[in-house]
């Protein structure tokens, strides 16, 4: 009996903490198997940074180094703790002391550098970044940006657009409008359709409502605006 008890104690001590690699992953329910030498564990829950009211999701990868912790050496109550750098996945992706980063297998990354105070999100071409609040959605892609929202307020005292601008529906302005012809010449304004003014129009310094003409004889054209 004593030899059995000593053997059981040795077995439990050996099972308290074991180092291995993730052998298989289940996503629903979230479980993984860990290989330690020739032995492969049962499906074990993996450790995550938050699993309460706030939850974090990052399933481990096959081949990722992991530890198996077993309370009192009982494997039936064991759980896996992945997250050790291994050469199978390239080791550590960075060597910076000031960066906190997530690097993804498709080349995307999320990085904050507290030395330069810079936050960067990179997504490969063909991907997109989406910010969504209710029915409002901001979508960023390699070929452009799309904002879908019921109402947009731009509280911007001064703005500059370097390219062409198209408004598909009614354009209303309350502070006046000013412009000039572009570098390629041509008219400053072209309107395909009519125009209605409630006030005067001044053309070349001449008032449309207040100008006059000099009579140049019966049947003769009048003079240009005076």
C-alpha positions in Angstrom: 0.0 0.0 0.0 2.8 2.4 0.9 4.4 2.0 -2.6 1.0 2.7 -4.2 0.5 5.8 -2.1 4.0 7.0 -2.9 3.5 6.3 -6.6 0.2 8.2 -6.5 1.8 11.2 -4.9 4.6 11.2 -7.5 1.9 11.0 -10.3 0.0 13.9 -8.9 3.1 16.0 -8.4 4.1 15.3 -12.0 0.6 16.3 -13.2 0.5 19.6 -11.3 2.2 21.6 -14.1 3.1 20.1 -17.5 4.6 21.9 -20.5 3.5 21.0 -24.0 2.0 22.3 -27.3 -1.6 22.7 -28.4 -2.6 19.6 -30.4 -6.2 20.4 -31.4 -8.7 23.2 -30.9 -12.5 23.2 -30.5 -14.2 26.6 -30.9 -17.7 25.6 -29.6 -17.3 24.8 -26.8 -13.9 26.5 -26.4 -11.6 23.7 -25.6 -8.1 22.5 -26.7 -6.0 19.4 -26.4 -2.4 19.7 -25.2 0.3 17.2 -26.3 3.0 16.5 -23.7 5.5 14.1 -25.4 3.4 11.1 -26.5 0.5 11.9 -24.2 -2.4 14.0 -25.4 -4.8 15.5 -22.9 -8.6 15.4 -22.9 -10.4 18.5 -24.1 -9.5 21.3 -21.7 -10.7 24.8 -21.2 -8.1 27.4 -22.0 -7.2 30.4 -19.9 -8.3 33.8 -21.2 -7.8 37.3 -19.8 -11.5 37.9 -19.2 -14.5 35.6 -19.1 -17.1 37.4 -17.0 -19.3 40.3 -17.8 -16.4 41.5 -20.0 -15.1 38.6 -22.2 -12.1 38.3 -24.5 -11.8 35.8 -27.4 -8.5 34.6 -28.7 -8.4 30.8 -29.5 -5.0 29.2 -29.3 -3.3 27.9 -32.4 -2.3 24.3 -33.1 1.4 24.1 -32.3 1.3 27.0 -29.8 3.2 26.2 -26.6 1.0 25.8 -23.5 1.0 24.6 -19.9 -1.5 22.3 -18.3 -2.3 23.1 -14.7 -4.1 20.5 -12.6 -5.3 21.2 -9.1 -4.0 18.5 -6.8 -2.6 16.8 -9.9 -6.1 15.7 -10.9 -6.3 15.9 -14.7 -10.1 15.9 -14.6 -9.9 19.5 -13.3 -7.1 20.6 -15.5 -7.0 23.7 -17.7 -4.6 24.9 -20.4 -2.7 28.2 -20.4 -1.4 28.9 -24.0 0.7 31.9 -24.9 4.4 31.0 -24.9 6.5 32.1 -27.8 7.6 29.3 -30.1 9.6 29.1 -33.3 6.8 27.2 -35.0 4.9 30.5 -35.2 7.9 32.7 -35.6 8.6 33.5 -32.0 8.0 37.1 -30.8 6.8 39.3 -33.6 8.4 42.4 -32.1 11.4 43.5 -30.0 10.2 47.0 -28.8 10.0 47.9 -25.1 7.3 50.6 -25.8 4.9 48.7 -28.0 1.8 46.7 -27.1 0.7 44.8 -30.1 -1.5 42.2 -31.7 -0.1 40.6 -34.9 -2.4 38.4 -37.0 -1.5 35.7 -39.4 -2.9 37.6 -42.5 -0.5 40.5 -41.8 -2.9 42.7 -39.9 -1.8 44.4 -36.7 -3.0 46.5 -33.9 -0.2 48.5 -32.1 0.1 51.2 -29.5 3.5 52.8 -29.0 3.5 54.6 -25.6 6.9 56.2 -26.4 5.7 57.9 -29.6 2.0 58.1 -28.4 0.9 56.5 -31.7 -1.9 54.0 -32.2 -1.9 52.1 -35.4 -4.3 49.6 -37.0 -3.1 47.9 -40.2 -5.3 45.7 -42.4 -4.1 44.1 -45.7 -5.5 45.3 -49.0 -8.8 43.6 -49.6 -9.8 43.9 -46.0 -11.7 46.6 -44.2 -12.1 48.3 -40.8 -15.6 48.9 -39.6 -16.8 51.1 -36.8 -20.5 50.7 -35.9 -22.8 52.5 -33.5 -26.5 51.5 -34.0 -27.3 52.4 -37.6 -24.2 54.5 -38.1 -21.3 52.7 -39.8 -17.9 54.0 -40.9 -16.1 51.6 -43.3 -12.5 52.0 -44.2 -11.1 50.1 -47.3 -8.0 50.3 -49.4 -10.0 52.0 -52.2 -12.0 54.5 -50.1 -14.0 55.4 -47.0 -17.8 55.1 -46.6 -19.9 56.7 -43.9 -23.5 55.6 -43.5 -25.5 57.6 -41.0 -28.8 59.4 -40.6 -27.2 62.8 -39.9 -23.7 64.2 -40.0 -22.5 67.4 -38.2 -19.1 68.6 -39.1 -18.0 71.2 -36.5 -15.0 72.3 -38.5 -14.1 76.0 -38.7 -11.9 75.6 -41.8 -11.8 72.7 -44.3 -9.8 72.1 -47.5 -10.7 69.4 -50.1 -7.9 68.7 -52.6 -10.1 66.9 -55.2 -13.5 67.0 -56.8 -16.7 67.0 -54.7 -20.1 65.7 -55.7 -23.4 66.2 -53.9 -26.1 63.9 -55.2 -29.0 65.9 -53.6 -29.7 69.5 -52.6 -26.8 71.7 -51.5 -27.7 74.4 -48.9 -25.2 77.0 -47.7 -25.9 79.8 -45.1 -22.7 81.7 -45.1 -22.2 82.7 -48.7 -20.2 81.1 -51.4 -17.0 82.3 -53.1 -14.8 80.7 -55.8 -12.7 81.2 -58.9 -11.9 79.3 -62.0 -9.4 76.5 -61.8 -5.9 76.4 -63.1 -7.1 74.9 -66.4 -9.3 77.9 -67.1 -13.0 77.8 -68.1 -15.9 79.2 -66.2 -15.9 79.2 -62.4 -19.5 78.0 -62.3 -21.5 75.9 -64.7 -25.2 75.1 -64.1 -27.1 72.7 -66.2 -30.6 74.1 -65.6 -32.1 77.4 -64.5 -31.3 79.6 -61.5 -33.5 81.7 -59.3 -32.3 84.7 -57.3 -34.3 86.7 -54.7 -31.8 89.5 -54.7 -29.6 91.4 -57.2 -26.9 89.9 -59.4 -23.8 91.9 -60.1 -21.9 91.1 -63.3 -18.6 92.8 -64.0 -19.5 95.5 -61.5 -22.9 96.2 -63.1 -26.1 95.6 -61.1 -28.6 93.4 -62.9 -31.6 95.2 -61.2 -30.2 98.7 -61.0 -28.3 99.2 -64.2 -29.5 101.4 -67.1 -28.9 101.7 -70.8 -28.5 104.8 -73.1 -31.1 105.1 -75.9 -29.4 105.2 -79.3 -32.3 106.1 -81.5 -35.6 104.6 -82.6 -35.2 101.0 -83.5 -31.5 101.0 -82.6 -30.0 98.7 -79.9 -29.5 100.3 -76.6 -26.0 100.8 -75.2 -24.4 98.2 -72.9 -25.3 98.4 -69.2 -24.2 101.7 -67.6 
